[in-house]
Amino acid sequence: MKIRGNYFAPGPLTDTVKTFRSTAAVSILLLAAVPAKGQVRIDFEKYEPVSTLVVPGHHVSSAAFPFVDVHSHQRNMDADRLESLAQAMDTLNMRVMVNLSGGSGESLAQQTTAVKQHYPGRFLVFANIDFDGVGEKNWTENAVKQLEEDVRNGAAGLKIFKNLGFSVSDRDGRRVPVDDPRLDAIWEKCGELNIPVLIHTADPAPFWQEAGEQNERWLELITHPRRKRGANDPAPWEQLIEEQHRMFKKHPNTTFIAAHFGWYANDLKKLDSLLNAMPNVMIEFGAVIAELGRQPRMARQFFTKNQDRILFGKDSWVPEEYATYFRVLETEDEYFPYHKKYHAFWRMYGLGLEENILKKVYYKNALRVIPALDESLFPE
């Protein structure tokens, strides 16, 4: 293939290009033609044409109903930070933020105390497990005792990060699988305490695939290369997800919340079958609204059928990005952009969910599965 002027003319690939055609450097080269004299050079990352499509559109800066964001991460929750967060939450109509980065022990107690003193009810804190020393004598018993103490100190749930299954190793240096039996007592204790477990396992499946021209997450992988996984790094994607599902099924009396739609937002038929098989599992759509916004008919059908199983989650705290979530859920707008091109270079379409479904997704389902929520904050 030869580059002539500002277009590509067909021709045989050189051996060098054949060898490196899947690399980021050559991919960028093939996407960025040499401009003709006087033209501006652009590439795929910068190409963002203004649509000439004329259709009704709505900028939805505030949710139609008060909502609970079950997936947020805040390291600092002192008085000044809480005030700043509460002010931003009010502009979004976010009634409660769930901080999943609560830690454990003293750090968690400090967060819950600050919330009670300054903004009671507006913030909930989930505890985390310290997995150092798995396999040592009394490790499981001590982890359960620490969880009980954290709940007494105000923890409203338990958050498990993706390091479980990825980087958590036991005392002998072996990877600890998500469904490791040494963790069973923790999940059972959560059921006894009536607190949910929000768990993130693995990452999008394309992260394990070749970062070539057929990989839909190519742009994300070349701009964030540390997200790329090898076929068995740390295990195949399918194995990690299967470990999670075995754990869900093994503990039917515990409520689990699968983060990011369990990475099945792009296969809602499969996700529907999984929810049917695991009635103790809820899902939240943090960081995957772009998958839902490109399949509005399929997603609307899924939300209608599974309206009692879905929670609102965002993940990263960037207040202006919530508008995309509200617009996808509430409107029937067509062909509007997502807020991060490397996540989604395609356009969004609104699902136009009915009010009764929106209320469930925004707050009613959360009230049911997170007992620590204050119902008085959500008057009918």
N, C-alpha and C positions, 0 to 999 in steps of 0.2 A: 504494500500500500504506500503510495507516494502522496505527499501533501503538495498541492499545487494551488497557489493563491490562497483563497479563503474557503476551499472545499477539498474533500478527499476524492482522489481519483482511484479506481480499483487497480490493483496490481499485486504481484506476489509479495508476501511478507518475507522480510529477510530472516535469516536464521536467528539473529540477535533478538528481533521482535518476537519471533515464535517462542524463543526461550523465556522471554520476560513479559509476555503479553498479559499475564495476570497480575503483574506487580502494579503498585500504585503509581509509580513514575510513568510507565508506559500507558496506563489507563488514562491518566490525566493528559498525556500527550495526545492520545487518540480522540479525546473529547474537546481539546482546545486547538482549533485550527489556527494556522498562521494567518493573520488578517491581511487583506489587501491594503495597499497604500492608503493611508488616511483613515482607516477603520480602527475601531477600538477592539483590542483583544479581550475576549471574555472566556470564561470556562464554566463548567457545569455548576460549580459552587456559587458563582456570582450571577449566573443567568437566572433572573427572576422577572419574567415579563409581566406587565400589567395586563390583566385579562380584559378583552374587549366585550366579554359576555355581559349583557345587561339583564340582570335578574333581581328580584327583591332581596334585600339583605338587612340584617339586624346586628348591631353591636350590642352584645349583652354583657355589661360590665358587672352586674350583680345577679345572683341566683334568684329565681322566682320564689323560692321558699328557703327558709333558714336551713343550713346544712351542717353536717358533721364531716370534716375531712379526717378520715381514719388513717391517713398515711402522710405524716409530716416528720421532719427531722430538725430538731432545734437543740443545739449544744448549750446555748446560754439562755437561761430562763430567770434572770434576775428581774428586779422590779422595772427597770427602764426598758429592758427587752420585752417584757410582757406587755407593757403599755404600748410600745410601738407595734407589736403584733396585733393586739386587740383593736387598735385604730384601723389597721389595714384589713383585719377580718370584718369589721363593721361595714366597710365599703363594699365587700364582697357578699354580705349577708351570711358569712360563715359564723355560726353560733358557737361551735366547739371545734377546737383543733386537738388532735391526738398526736402527742409527741412520742415517737417510737424509739427515740434515743435516750431513754431514761437512765440507762446503766443499772447499777444495783447498789445496795448498801447506802453509804452516806451520800453519794452523789444523787441518788434517786430521792432520798429523804429531803435533801435540800430543795430539789425541784418541786416536789409536791407541797412542801411547806410554803414556798414562795407563791405558788398558785393559790393556796388556801388563804393566804394573807392578802393578796392583791386582786385576784380575779377568780374567785371560787366558781367552779362549774364550767368556766370558759375554756379550760385546758385540762386534758387528761394525759397522764404519763404512763407509758408501758415500760415494764422492766426488761432487762436483758440478762442472758446467761453468760457467765464467764466459763468458757470451755477449757481453760488451762487445767491440765492434770487429769483428763478423762482416763479412766482405767486405774487410777490410784485408789488405794484403800479408802473407803468412805466418801469418795468423790460424789457419787450419786446422792447419798443421804445429805451431804452438806449442801449440794446444789438445791435440793428440795427445801431444806430449812431456810436457805437464803431467799428463795422465792416466797415462802410463807411470810418471812419478815418484811420483804418488799411490799407484799400485798397489805400487810398490817400498816405499813407506812404510806399507803395511798396508791400503789400501783393498780391500774385499772385493767391490765392485761399483760401479755408477754409477747415480745417481738423477737423473732429469730432471724438473724441476718443470713445472707447467702454464704458466709464463711463456713456454716455447717454444710458439709458436702463438698466444699471447695478446699479450704485451707486448714480446717480443724483437724488436728492429729491427736492420737492418744499418747499415753506415756511411752509406747514403743515405737512412735513415729508413723503409725499407720493411719490412713485417712479414716475419719469417723463418718460413716454414711448417715444420711438423714434419718433412716429408720433403725439406727443402732439400738439394740435392746437395753444398753446401759442408760439410755435417755428415757425409757418408757415411764419411769416413776415421775418424771417431770410433767409429761403430758397428762398422766392420770391425775396428778395433783392439780393441774389447771382445771380439769373437769370437776374435781371436788370443790375447788374454790369458786367455781362458776365464773372464770375469767377466760376470755378468748385468747387464742394464739395466732398472731398474724405472722406468717412465715414467707420469706422470699427464698426460693430455691432455683438455682441455675440462672440463666439469662436467655435472651431470645435464641432460638435454635440456629439461625443463620450465623451466629458468632462462632459456631463450631464448623462451619462450612468454608470452602475456599473463598477468599476475598477477591472473586473475579467478576467478570461482566454480568454474570447471571445471579449474583448475590444481591438481593434487594437491600441489604444493609451495608453495601459496599462503601458508600460515602461516610457513614458513621465509623466504619472500621479503618478507613485510611486517615480520618481526622482524629480518631481516638484509638490508635493501634493497640493499646494495652487491653482493649476489650476483646481482641481476637483470641480464640481458643483453638488448641489443637484437637484432633479427633478424640483423644483420650485425656484431655486437660480440663479438670483433674480426673474426669470420667466422661464417657459419652453422655450427651444431653439426655438421651432416652433413659439411661440408667439413673441419672439424678432425679428425673421426674417420676420414674417408677418407684424409687425409694420414698419420695414424698407421699405418693398415693398409698403405698403400703402402710406408711405411718398413719395416715388419715383413717384408713379402714381398721387399723388395729386398735384405735381409741375412739369408738363411736360415741362415747359420752362426753367428749371434749369438743368444743367448737373451734374449728380452725378457719382462718381467713387466708386464702391463697392470694398473695400479692400479685399484682400485674395480670389479673385474670388467669393466673397459673401458666402464663405464656401460651395460652390457647385463644387469644383474642382474634387471631387470624384463622381459626378453625372452630367456629362456634357450634357446629354440629357435634364435633368431638367433645367440646366443653359441656354441652348440654347432656351428653351421655354420661360424662364423669360426674356431674352434679346429681344425676339420677341415681348413680351407684353409691354416692357418698353424701347422704343427707345431712351430715354434721359439718359440711364445708360451705363457707361463704366465699365470695370473690370480690375484689376491688380493682378498679381500672386505672390505678396510678401509672402514668407514663405510657399507656397503651390506647388512649383515646383516639389517636390517629388511625389505629386499626379499625376501630368501630366507625369512625367518620367516613371511611371509604366504602362501607357496605351498609348503607342506611336501611335498606329493606330487610336484609338478613339480621342486622343488629336490632332493629325494632322488634322483629319477631322474637328474638332471643330475650330481650328485656321484658317483653310482654309475658312470655312463658315463665321466666325465672325472676320475676319482679320481687320475690321475697328473699332472693339469695345474693343481691348485688348491693355493694356499699360504695359510697363516693370516696375516692382516693386520688391524690394528685402527685405525691412524692416530693419533688423539689419545690422549695418555697420561693416562687417568683409570682407575686400577686397579679401582674398583668397577663400571665398565661392562663389564668382561670377562665378568661373570657372565651377561649376556644372550647373548653369543657361545657360551659353553659350553652354556648351556641349549638354544639353538636347535640346535646341532650334536649334542649327546649325548642329549637326552631326547626323549620323545614327549609332553611337556606340551602342554596346549591353552590358548589364549586368555590369554596373559600379556602384560604391558605392555613396551613398549620404554622405554629410559631417557631419551630426548629426544623430547618430544612434537612439537616443531617439525620433527623429522626424520620422525616416523611417529606419526600419531594412531591408527593401527590396532593390532591385537593380534598377538602372535607365536604360532607353533606350532612344536614341536620336530620336527626331521628324523629323529631316532633313528638316526644313522648307525652302521653296523657298525664293530667295533673295527679291522679291517684298513684301512678307509677313513679312520677318524679318525687312525690313526697316520700315514698318508700325508699328510693335510692338516696335521697338527700338526708333523711333523718330517721324515718320510722324503723327501718331495718336495723340501724345502729342502736336505737333505743332497745330493741329486742335482744341483741347479742352482746351489748356492753352494759351490764347492769349499773356501772358506776355513773352513767350519764344521768343528768338531772332533767327529768321529763318536764319540769316547770319552765324550762327554757324554750320549749316548743309548744306553745299554746295553739290549740286548733282554732 
